């Protein structure tokens, strides 16, 4: 996708919730090493076909040495898709708060963590890139406290001690600069909590809303950290459809309408939407048997960037790739081709 010298640099930026989270530490590295796991094989084939210059993976287990990410890169390189630059911050998933968040009378459960996780690092995020990453300039806002967000929607009954330590990001908030011929391109990465699996206090719904609102306020310069210089791309799994499903939609709706962002509204070719859902059929990025199609995953370039093309890699059922993608994840890759001057 990289353009030749003297021309605008065209990059394919993508995100995909690969759902490669496992039930214990080291199990993903085991599956990548053995080479026998059909889901891993399907994810590799999907990434090779996607052919992105930069891809944010969500639902990918974190380990301290980046072992699993390195093993995935090796599998991709063997298929001709070389990603020499890789990065991941430690996520909030599985890091215990010390409080009984789900109020079941026990401490240390997955829902008692800063972000849901059976172990520290389950279902984190990772970046694969063909371009160099300025990791020294990367900023991690994953420790930003929920209580500090202006206008935070505090769930009813949240005890003061928990409110004093609860981070807003369920997985992470990153600002990672990519080195391009046109200067740095900032990747703003996130993976929000689903707005369900809670009680009448709507803890997850309010948190999901505020995770989207974090980015709106960050771009507005309303938070203590300086907003990013353009160009940038906000990408990841917002876990919320602006038209369908559960959740407080005004958070994602306001973000999609932000003047410093543009929504390319990428479409797939499947053209399906389950009965009872009202959103445009081609905008879905995930399919859940019990719910139907939803738009959950986003790649949103800054307004100054020229969008060349965009899409959801969701082929029709008769495409040979369709079976691989169904096996890989309930989510489908979302990509945007952008031109930098």
CORKAFEN-V713349 format. One record per residue. N is the residue number from 1. RES is the residue in one small letter. SS is DSSP state (hx for helix, st for strand, lp for the rest). OMEGA is omega in whole degrees, -180 to 180 (999 if undefined). Layout:
BEGIN
n->{N	N}
res->{RES	RES}
ss->{SS	SS}
omega->{OMEGA	OMEGA}
END
This chain:
BEGIN
n->{1	2	3	4	5	6	7	8	9	10	11	12	13	14	15	16	17	18	19	20	21	22	23	24	25	26	27	28	29	30	31	32	33	34	35	36	37	38	39	40	41	42	43	44	45	46	47	48	49	50	51	52	53	54	55	56	57	58	59	60	61	62	63	64	65	66	67	68	69	70	71	72	73	74	75	76	77	78	79	80	81	82	83	84	85	86	87	88	89	90	91	92	93	94	95	96	97	98	99	100	101	102	103	104	105	106	107	108	109	110	111	112	113	114	115	116	117	118	119	120	121	122	123	124	125	126	127	128	129	130	131	132	133	134	135	136	137	138	139	140	141	142	143	144	145	146	147	148	149	150	151	152	153	154	155	156	157	158	159	160	161	162	163	164	165	166	167	168	169	170	171	172	173	174	175	176	177	178	179	180	181	182	183	184	185	186	187	188	189	190	191	192	193	194	195	196	197	198	199	200	201	202	203	204	205	206	207	208	209	210	211	212	213	214	215	216	217	218	219	220	221	222	223	224	225	226	227	228	229	230	231	232	233	234	235	236	237	238	239	240	241	242	243	244	245	246	247	248	249	250	251	252	253	254	255	256	257	258	259	260	261	262	263	264	265	266	267	268	269	270	271	272	273	274	275	276	277	278	279	280	281	282	283	284	285	286	287	288	289	290	291	292	293	294	295	296	297	298	299	300	301	302	303	304	305	306	307	308	309	310	311	312	313	314	315	316	317	318	319	320	321	322	323	324	325	326	327	328	329	330	331	332	333	334	335	336	337	338	339	340	341}
res->{x	x	x	x	x	x	x	x	x	x	x	x	x	x	x	x	x	x	x	x	x	x	x	x	x	x	x	x	x	x	x	x	x	x	x	x	x	x	x	x	x	x	x	x	x	x	x	x	x	x	x	x	x	x	x	x	x	x	x	x	x	x	x	x	x	x	x	x	x	x	x	x	x	x	x	x	x	x	x	x	x	x	x	x	x	x	x	x	x	x	x	x	x	x	x	x	x	x	x	x	x	x	x	x	x	x	x	x	x	x	x	x	x	x	x	x	x	x	x	x	x	x	x	x	x	x	x	x	x	x	x	x	x	x	x	x	x	x	x	x	x	x	x	x	x	x	x	x	x	x	x	x	x	x	x	x	x	x	x	x	x	x	x	x	x	x	x	x	x	x	x	x	x	x	x	x	x	x	x	x	x	x	x	x	x	x	x	x	x	x	x	x	x	x	x	x	x	x	x	x	x	x	x	x	x	x	x	x	x	x	x	x	x	x	x	x	x	x	x	x	x	x	x	x	x	x	x	x	x	x	x	x	x	x	x	x	x	x	x	x	x	x	x	x	x	x	x	x	x	x	x	x	x	x	x	x	x	x	x	x	x	x	x	x	x	x	x	x	x	x	x	x	x	x	x	x	x	x	x	x	x	x	x	x	x	x	x	x	x	x	x	x	x	x	x	x	x	x	x	x	x	x	x	x	x	x	x	x	x	x	x	x	x	x	x	x	x	x	x	x	x	x	x	x	x	x	x	x	x	x	x	x	x	x	x	x	x	x	x	x	x}
ss->{lp	lp	lp	lp	lp	lp	lp	lp	st	st	st	st	st	st	st	st	st	st	st	st	lp	lp	lp	lp	lp	lp	hx	hx	hx	hx	hx	hx	hx	hx	lp	lp	lp	hx	hx	hx	hx	hx	hx	hx	hx	hx	hx	hx	hx	hx	lp	lp	lp	st	st	st	st	st	st	st	lp	lp	lp	lp	lp	lp	hx	hx	hx	hx	hx	hx	hx	hx	hx	hx	hx	hx	lp	lp	lp	lp	lp	lp	st	st	st	lp	lp	lp	lp	lp	st	lp	lp	st	lp	lp	lp	lp	lp	lp	lp	lp	lp	lp	lp	lp	lp	hx	hx	hx	st	lp	st	lp	lp	lp	lp	lp	lp	lp	lp	st	st	st	st	st	st	lp	lp	lp	st	st	st	st	st	st	st	st	lp	lp	lp	lp	st	hx	hx	hx	lp	lp	lp	lp	lp	lp	lp	lp	lp	lp	lp	hx	hx	hx	hx	hx	hx	lp	st	lp	lp	lp	lp	lp	st	st	st	st	st	st	st	st	lp	lp	st	st	st	st	st	st	st	st	st	lp	lp	lp	lp	lp	lp	lp	lp	lp	lp	lp	hx	hx	hx	hx	hx	hx	hx	hx	hx	hx	hx	hx	hx	hx	hx	hx	hx	hx	lp	lp	lp	lp	lp	lp	lp	lp	lp	lp	lp	st	st	st	st	st	st	lp	lp	lp	lp	lp	lp	lp	lp	lp	lp	lp	lp	hx	hx	hx	hx	hx	hx	hx	lp	lp	lp	lp	st	lp	lp	lp	lp	lp	lp	lp	lp	lp	lp	lp	lp	lp	lp	lp	lp	lp	lp	lp	hx	hx	hx	lp	lp	st	st	st	lp	lp	lp	st	st	st	lp	lp	st	st	st	st	st	st	lp	lp	lp	st	st	st	st	st	st	st	lp	lp	lp	lp	lp	lp	lp	hx	hx	hx	hx	hx	hx	hx	hx	hx	lp	lp	st	lp	lp	st	st	st	st	st	st	st	lp}
omega->{-177	-179	-180	-179	179	180	175	-179	-179	-176	171	179	-175	169	-180	170	-174	178	177	176	-178	-174	179	180	178	-176	177	177	177	-178	178	-179	-176	180	-177	-176	-176	178	178	179	-180	177	179	179	178	-179	177	180	180	174	180	173	178	179	172	176	170	-175	-178	-175	179	167	-168	-178	-177	-175	-177	180	177	178	176	178	177	179	179	180	178	178	178	179	-172	177	-176	-175	-174	-176	171	166	174	-179	176	-176	176	179	-169	178	-173	-180	177	-173	-177	173	178	178	180	174	173	176	179	-179	175	-178	176	171	-175	177	175	177	-179	179	180	176	178	179	178	179	170	-175	171	179	178	178	178	-175	179	179	-179	179	-179	180	-176	179	-179	-175	179	-177	-175	179	177	-180	-178	179	-178	179	180	177	178	-177	-175	-179	178	-180	-180	-176	-174	176	-179	-177	177	175	179	171	-177	168	-173	179	173	180	178	178	179	-177	-176	172	-175	172	177	-168	178	174	-174	176	172	-174	-178	178	177	-178	-177	178	177	-178	-177	177	180	179	177	178	-175	174	174	-178	174	-177	177	-179	176	179	178	-174	-177	-179	-177	-180	-178	178	-176	170	174	4	176	177	174	-174	178	-178	179	180	179	175	-178	-177	-171	172	-179	174	178	-166	-176	178	-179	179	179	180	180	-179	-176	-175	180	179	169	179	180	-180	-177	-176	171	-179	-175	176	-177	173	-177	178	179	179	-169	-176	177	-172	-173	-178	-179	175	-179	179	178	-175	-176	-176	-174	-178	179	170	-175	-170	-168	167	-172	179	174	-171	-177	-176	175	178	-179	-180	179	179	169	-179	-178	-174	175	-172	-177	176	-180	-179	-174	-178	178	-177	175	179	-175	-170	171	178	179	-179	176	-176	175	174	-179	177	175	-176	999}
END
